[in-house]
Amino acid sequence: MAESDVVSLKKRGDPPPAIPVTDDVNSNGALPADQALEDSLNELRGDLIYSINESPTWYASILLGFQHYLTMFGSTLGIPLLLTIDLCMADTPVDIGKLIQTEFFVSGLATFFQSTFGTRLPIVQGASLAFLGPAQAILRADGPCPPALSPENRTDEAIAMREEFWRERMNLLQGAILVACLVEVIIGFTGLIGLLLRFIGPLTIAPTVALIGLSLFNTAAFFSGGNWLLAGCVIVLISLFSQYLNRIVIPIPGFSADRRVIRFPIFKLLPVILAIIFAWTLAAILTVTDVIPEGSPGRTDARANILRVSPWFYIPYPFQWGVPVVTVAGVLGMIAGVLASTIESIGDYYACARVSGAPPPPYHAVNRGIGMEGFGCILAGLWGTGLGTTSYTQNIGVINITKVGSRRVVQLGAVIMILLGSLGKFGAFFATIPIPIVGGMFCVLFGLVTAVGLSTLQHVDLNSSRNLFVLGVPLFMGLVLPAYMTANEGVINTRSPEFNQIVTVLLNTNMFVGGVLAAILDNTIPGTNEERGLLSFRQSYSSPELVERHLRCYDLPFGMKWIRSVRFFEYLPFSPTFQGFLRRRNKPSRNGDIPNGQTNNAMDLNEVEAA
């Protein structure tokens, strides 16, 4: 058996393991030969089994992509189900199944476009909670739902009228999403969002990313509360597989004569899938024996009706619910969701880059990512999901657990979402996963995302009272103010309902409150760049050659040779050769010219030292 055919675990401090890897091929040149360059790349890679530009074998990639599908399943299923209440879909279960299929289909499209042409990070897109509040406000302003149909009144004509009623309400959401998400496309592709990156350092990233995980504790508690036995089982199993049994490998048959046996680290790579399978089996046994009582969300038959009414095949298509209707109030309300989602996604980009072995995202990658996220929201408006899309935090946690940061895996996961979004029965089968199992998974993954955010503080002087103030106050206020806004509905009460709604949504967003406050404090309270962690945060990028090689993972998948040869692309904020609006006026540094694709201002050590 050839050494390259052996899948082994990587020990701390050891060189990358001998595993089957396929590098992404592009026109950027050869692998680094300089030892300093290799050391820097290895430092970014850390203990990853597969970094962002590496691909597992095809069968492992499918399993890992399916694991991402299962991880995002809970939110992608739960958030639309919450929306169906205000859409008045109680009497149309078949349409509920189609709406869920549409959500998965659009999430797959948005994920593929984001990971291929957007940030190029292995980040999953799905239904956003940031849009749920504005959507509910729009629907409630349209009027209440009619009483549910009684069994004797459920005629074909009555059901058809109910279908028409909820579709008209969906058209209101579609119009608001389409126009509001055009704003996200504009602020992304014009580079407006990239201008904010020059004010973002470790002390801004840490509370913003940490609050992404901390803010979701209510969601994890709500999902888990249906049956803490199942949720606890998932928590224990994921911990057991990913932390205690992660060095165990099992032999599996190869697929060719020279690959007869392959040692596969199943617990290291697939802890989430294995935990779900074990807990799901336990839930089925407890359901059959009636240990879990009727009506409990922990039963495997709690949503069996979705499986019964879902069609075998249904391919979602644009305007399937009708023509979108645009209202000014609806658009302004959705813009609040867009702004909140944008701030959250920037934090997700930094977290995803950190766990996948990539450097912090440069200007052009963030610009392109936000623009592509807006494009994904437009797809959601065209197809009619009722909500916009955003980056999913829980899938970043999966990368941190499995140590698989491969872009190719997430792209395959996107294809799986699209396929299963067209196969109604198959997707509905996985919809029977009890919600408490999803909640237990969230408890682990959201905790890991919080830890990823806090790990950025390794660059900061935590003995500085200035830094403790900048960190602690935004982190605490990011929890306090949204909690107050939730407990006191209508506290923002001006003469403009649209203004009230925008401010309410923004102040309800933990990441917005904490991130904006941290950025203001960090950039206004006096402190040295060494104290703020800017020097340590960017010390690996002191060489232009290092910068250029590091940032190649953010290059487009094709056409880079042509893009680099045309000077015009240097002026496009979403181009990989974009140097920044202000940087072109800067003089060359003592290290030479700043290379194309430079990241934010803190990347430039000369500028940091002079600040």
LUMBA-418012 format. One line per 8 residues: for each residue x, y, z of C-alpha. Coordinates in pm, whole numbers. Layout:
X Y Z; ...
This chain:
0 0 0; 141 332 -107; 197 591 162; -3 850 -31; -308 621 -10; -309 612 368; -545 849 544; -391 926 881
-444 1180 1152; -216 1475 1192; -41 1501 1528; 18 1834 1690; 343 1981 1563; 390 1716 1292; 407 1796 920; 87 1754 716
-21 1387 700; 16 1170 394; -341 1190 268; -489 1191 -78; -505 1562 -169; -595 1735 -492; -480 2100 -513; -700 2354 -686
-541 2435 -1020; -525 2795 -1134; -293 3031 -1317; -123 3170 -1011; 205 2982 -1032; 391 2710 -846; 399 2615 -479; 632 2816 -254
995 2712 -246; 1116 2958 14; 1137 2806 362; 995 3117 528; 700 3099 294; 641 2733 375; 664 2800 747; 413 3082 718
170 2867 521; 208 2582 772; 134 2824 1054; -190 2926 885; -279 2562 827; -238 2472 1193; -373 2123 1268; -608 2111 969
-632 1783 782; -744 1962 466; -695 2336 421; -901 2563 201; -735 2481 -134; -714 2105 -75; -971 1842 -158; -1033 1504 7
-1099 1200 -209; -1433 1207 -387; -1611 967 -153; -1486 1150 157; -1587 1483 1; -1944 1358 -53; -1973 1241 310; -1825 1565 442
-2050 1773 216; -2352 1576 337; -2242 1650 694; -2261 2022 616; -2611 1963 474; -2724 1797 797; -2565 2072 1005; -2755 2352 834
-3074 2146 823; -3213 2264 1156; -3200 2636 1082; -3302 2597 718; -3604 2394 827; -3693 2577 1149; -3681 2939 1030; -3922 2891 734
-4156 2693 961; -4169 2994 1194; -4254 3214 896; -4540 2988 782; -4737 3095 1092; -4752 3458 978; -4792 3355 615; -5117 3179 718
-5018 2843 566; -5176 2621 834; -5435 2485 590; -5191 2415 303; -4940 2150 424; -4842 2060 67; -4729 2417 7; -4532 2412 333
-4336 2116 196; -4272 2302 -129; -4159 2613 63; -3907 2405 260; -3781 2249 -64; -3744 2596 -213; -3541 2712 88; -3293 2425 50
-3274 2472 -327; -3197 2844 -300; -2953 2784 -10; -2763 2544 -233; -2746 2797 -517; -2635 3077 -283; -2371 2856 -118; -2227 2748 -452
-2204 3103 -587; -2055 3234 -261; -1788 2963 -228; -1701 2974 -600; -1725 3341 -698; -1786 3531 -373; -1543 3522 -81; -1417 3181 -202
-1429 3067 161; -1592 2734 257; -1894 2910 401; -2256 2791 385; -2550 3018 306; -2904 2973 437; -3218 3140 570; -3137 3434 797
-3300 3516 1130; -3212 3880 1064; -3489 3889 802; -3748 3711 1017; -3840 4016 1229; -3895 4251 932; -4086 3977 748; -4319 3922 1043
-4372 4298 1078; -4467 4327 710; -4712 4036 733; -4872 4157 1055; -4921 4501 906; -5107 4332 619; -5363 4192 862; -5431 3881 1072
-5471 3529 944; -5823 3393 891; -5948 3118 1128; -5827 2768 1048; -6058 2557 836; -6261 2300 1024; -6279 1944 881; -6632 2001 745
-6524 2325 571; -6214 2184 402; -6351 2189 49; -6132 2223 -260; -6265 2575 -315; -6188 2681 44; -5835 2540 27; -5777 2716 -308
-5883 3046 -148; -5640 2991 138; -5361 2919 -110; -5434 3244 -290; -5439 3431 42; -5095 3318 161; -4941 3361 -185; -5048 3726 -189
-4872 3771 146; -4563 3595 11; -4559 3835 -286; -4525 4125 -40; -4214 3963 110; -4069 3884 -232; -4093 4244 -348; -3937 4378 -27
-3650 4126 -43; -3575 4191 -410; -3538 4568 -371; -3370 4563 -28; -3110 4310 -139; -3018 4531 -433; -2879 4762 -163; -2657 4478 -37
-2535 4411 -391; -2451 4779 -436; -2262 4826 -107; -2070 4508 -181; -1964 4541 -542; -1902 4916 -518; -1657 4858 -232; -1845 5061 28
-1836 4776 278; -1463 4725 216; -1392 5080 332; -1500 4975 682; -1231 4707 703; -957 4961 767; -1116 5017 1109; -1136 4649 1200
-868 4491 1419; -851 4201 1667; -1043 4395 1933; -1331 4447 1690; -1328 4096 1547; -1320 3919 1886; -1648 4050 2034; -1826 4050 1697
-1751 3684 1620; -1797 3578 1983; -2142 3740 1987; -2239 3542 1676; -2215 3229 1888; -2334 3376 2219; -2640 3542 2065; -2772 3206 1951
-2789 3045 2295; -3166 3102 2301; -3204 2915 1973; -2992 2625 2100; -3187 2617 2428; -3524 2630 2250; -3432 2345 2017; -3275 2135 2292
-3554 2198 2543; -3791 1962 2363; -3595 1666 2498; -3270 1721 2685; -3197 1347 2681; -3157 1350 2303; -2980 1687 2305; -2739 1571 2576
-2676 1251 2382; -2566 1454 2078; -2345 1681 2290; -2172 1382 2454; -2129 1193 2126; -1985 1487 1931; -1745 1555 2219; -1651 1188 2238
-1595 1142 1865; -1415 1471 1793; -1200 1498 2106; -1146 1154 2262; -1166 913 1968; -1022 1143 1702; -700 942 1666; -876 614 1590
-875 508 1225; -1068 225 1064; -965 25 755; -1198 55 457; -1172 -108 112; -997 87 -161; -1133 144 -510; -840 24 -720
-578 -251 -726; -312 -33 -564; -557 100 -302; -678 -217 -135; -710 -75 214; -734 285 329; -717 391 693; -999 638 743
-1025 868 1050; -1402 836 1071; -1443 994 1415; -1220 1288 1322; -1396 1366 995; -1759 1269 1057; -1842 1335 1424; -2164 1525 1347
-2308 1263 1110; -2226 982 1352; -2377 1168 1648; -2697 1240 1453; -2729 876 1341; -2686 740 1695; -2924 996 1851; -3181 956 1571
-3180 579 1621; -3226 626 1996; -3515 868 1929; -3681 612 1698; -3657 342 1966; -3800 574 2232; -4078 677 1992; -4181 319 1909
-4184 225 2278; -4375 546 2367; -4111 647 2618; -4126 989 2452; -4491 1099 2487; -4719 1199 2200; -4679 1559 2090; -4320 1586 2205
-4077 1738 1953; -3836 1457 2043; -4047 1196 1860; -3938 1091 1513; -4300 1107 1392; -4354 1465 1514; -4332 1598 1157; -4425 1282 967
-4700 1476 787; -4433 1663 590; -4305 1330 460; -4657 1221 362; -4757 1534 172; -4425 1615 2; -4411 1534 -370; -4150 1290 -495
-4012 1543 -742; -4056 1919 -741; -3808 2162 -895; -3860 2513 -752; -3866 2793 -1009; -3875 3176 -1007; -4210 3347 -940; -4370 3013 -848
-4597 3191 -597; -4684 3485 -822; -4554 3832 -913; -4372 4020 -633; -4536 4335 -492; -4316 4625 -381; -4412 4861 -97; -4196 5138 51
-4256 5030 410; -4169 4670 328; -3846 4764 152; -3729 4992 435; -3801 4722 689; -3607 4461 493; -3311 4700 457; -3270 4673 835
-3242 4296 796; -2987 4347 516; -2767 4572 731; -2781 4335 1029; -2705 4036 808; -2412 4220 647; -2244 4294 980; -2295 3933 1091
-2149 3797 767; -1830 4005 796; -1770 3844 1134; -1843 3502 983; -1588 3563 706; -1313 3626 960; -1414 3323 1166; -1434 3096 861
-1096 3215 730; -936 3143 1066; -1065 2785 1095; -1006 2694 728; -638 2788 710; -687 3111 513; -552 3458 597; -795 3731 702
-1011 3821 400; -881 4115 193; -1084 4410 67; -1185 4252 -261; -1297 3922 -102; -1525 4095 150; -1662 4327 -120; -1731 4034 -349
-1870 3824 -63; -2124 4084 47; -2218 4153 -315; -2265 3782 -382; -2462 3747 -61; -2694 4016 -192; -2722 3820 -517; -2818 3512 -313
-3089 3719 -141; -3219 3826 -481; -3243 3459 -578; -3441 3403 -258; -3676 3684 -361; -3720 3547 -712; -3784 3189 -598; -3996 3302 -302
-3845 3171 21; -3985 3463 220; -3645 3535 377; -3302 3648 262; -2988 3436 294; -2682 3486 510; -2371 3298 623; -2433 3009 860
-2236 3009 1182; -2291 2643 1272; -2110 2519 962; -1801 2716 1067; -1818 2514 1388; -1819 2193 1183; -1494 2298 1012; -1340 2363 1353
-1440 2018 1480; -1351 1811 1174; -1040 2012 1078; -1159 1998 716; -1152 2349 566; -1177 2236 206; -1367 2465 -29; -1452 2168 -250
-1638 1996 34; -1874 2292 81; -1929 2316 -294; -2034 1951 -298; -2256 2023 1; -2422 2296 -207; -2487 2048 -489; -2644 1809 -235
-2873 2091 -114; -2985 2161 -471; -3048 1793 -548; -3236 1720 -227; -3429 2044 -273; -3567 1885 -589; -3634 1541 -435; -3924 1613 -203
-3956 1278 -25; -3585 1245 38; -3554 1593 184; -3870 1546 389; -3724 1226 535; -3442 1425 693; -3700 1678 812; -3813 1411 1057
-3488 1449 1254; -3615 1552 1599; -3553 1916 1679; -3376 1838 2013; -3106 1650 1819; -3045 1965 1615; -3040 2165 1938; -2770 1948 2090
-2561 1993 1777; -2608 2371 1801; -2488 2373 2164; -2150 2239 2056; -2109 2427 1728; -2216 2770 1854; -1982 2730 2149; -1694 2662 1913
-1774 2972 1707; -1764 3179 2026; -1423 3033 2105; -1296 3111 1754; -1384 3475 1809; -1213 3489 2147; -902 3318 2007; -828 3640 1815
-733 3794 2150; -403 3602 2143; -265 3901 1948; -382 4159 2204; -218 4278 2526; -475 4161 2782; -278 4323 3064; -385 4661 2924
-681 4820 3104; -758 5002 2780; -800 4674 2591; -1007 4515 2869; -1246 4812 2847; -1267 4794 2466; -1335 4419 2484; -1564 4394 2785
-1807 4681 2731; -1906 4591 2368; -1928 4221 2456; -2161 4292 2747; -2367 4557 2569; -2402 4323 2271; -2599 4097 2504; -2775 4356 2719
-2922 4595 2461; -3080 4329 2233; -3223 4156 2543; -3378 4486 2652; -3520 4550 2303; -3675 4203 2296; -3833 4246 2638; -3967 4595 2555
-4133 4585 2216; -4223 4924 2077; -3970 5112 2291; -3847 5288 1974; -4150 5502 1901; -4111 5796 1663; -4346 5938 1404; -4192 5720 1135
-4290 5350 1155; -4022 5265 900; -3751 5433 1108; -3879 5255 1419; -3856 4919 1246; -3504 4976 1110; -3363 5090 1445; -3542 4811 1632
-3401 4541 1404; -3047 4680 1425; -3054 4714 1805; -3192 4360 1826; -2884 4231 1643; -2612 4137 1893; -2331 4146 1637; -2428 4492 1517
-2437 4641 1866; -2116 4475 1985; -1922 4512 1660; -2003 4879 1600; -1934 4973 1963; -1604 4781 1963; -1493 4949 1638; -1575 5295 1775
-1394 5239 2104; -1090 5069 1950; -1041 5347 1695; -1101 5642 1930; -944 5543 2264; -568 5615 2250; -346 5307 2236; -36 5183 2056
-66 4944 1763; 135 4685 1954; -105 4719 2247; -406 4684 2015; -256 4368 1861; -225 4506 1508; 145 4426 1478; 110 4068 1599
-209 4021 1398; -25 4094 1073; 333 3995 1154; 320 3699 914; 269 3933 620; 584 4145 638; 701 4016 299; 510 4110 -18
580 3759 -147; 411 3614 160; 111 3840 114; 74 3747 -252; 98 3374 -185; -132 3384 117; -406 3572 -64; -417 3345 -368
-690 3141 -201; -918 3442 -262; -846 3456 -637; -1125 3374 -881; -1132 3013 -1008; -1042 3111 -1364; -922 3404 -1575; -666 3530 -1322
-385 3552 -1578; -596 3785 -1792; -721 3984 -1491; -365 4046 -1371; -260 4161 -1717; -531 4430 -1747; -470 4736 -1533; -838 4835 -1543
-926 4556 -1298; -714 4722 -1028; -987 4985 -1001; -1276 4741 -954; -1346 4686 -580; -1442 4322 -635; -1138 4231 -847; -860 4018 -689
-612 4280 -816; -792 4566 -639; -547 4758 -421; -787 4981 -230; -924 5328 -301; -653 5500 -98; -360 5263 -137; -281 5352 -499
-181 5697 -383; 60 5559 -124; 429 5551 -193; 606 5214 -212; 712 5082 126; 1060 4987 226; 968 4630 141; 881 4727 -216
551 4785 -390; 240 4659 -221; 124 4355 -421; -216 4313 -575; -489 4186 -348; -358 4353 -33; -588 4306 265; -698 4575 511
-479 4858 638; -351 4662 935; -184 4428 684; 60 4704 591; 321 4701 866; 471 5031 757; 134 5199 787; 67 5034 1124
402 5140 1265; 352 5496 1146; 2 5525 1286
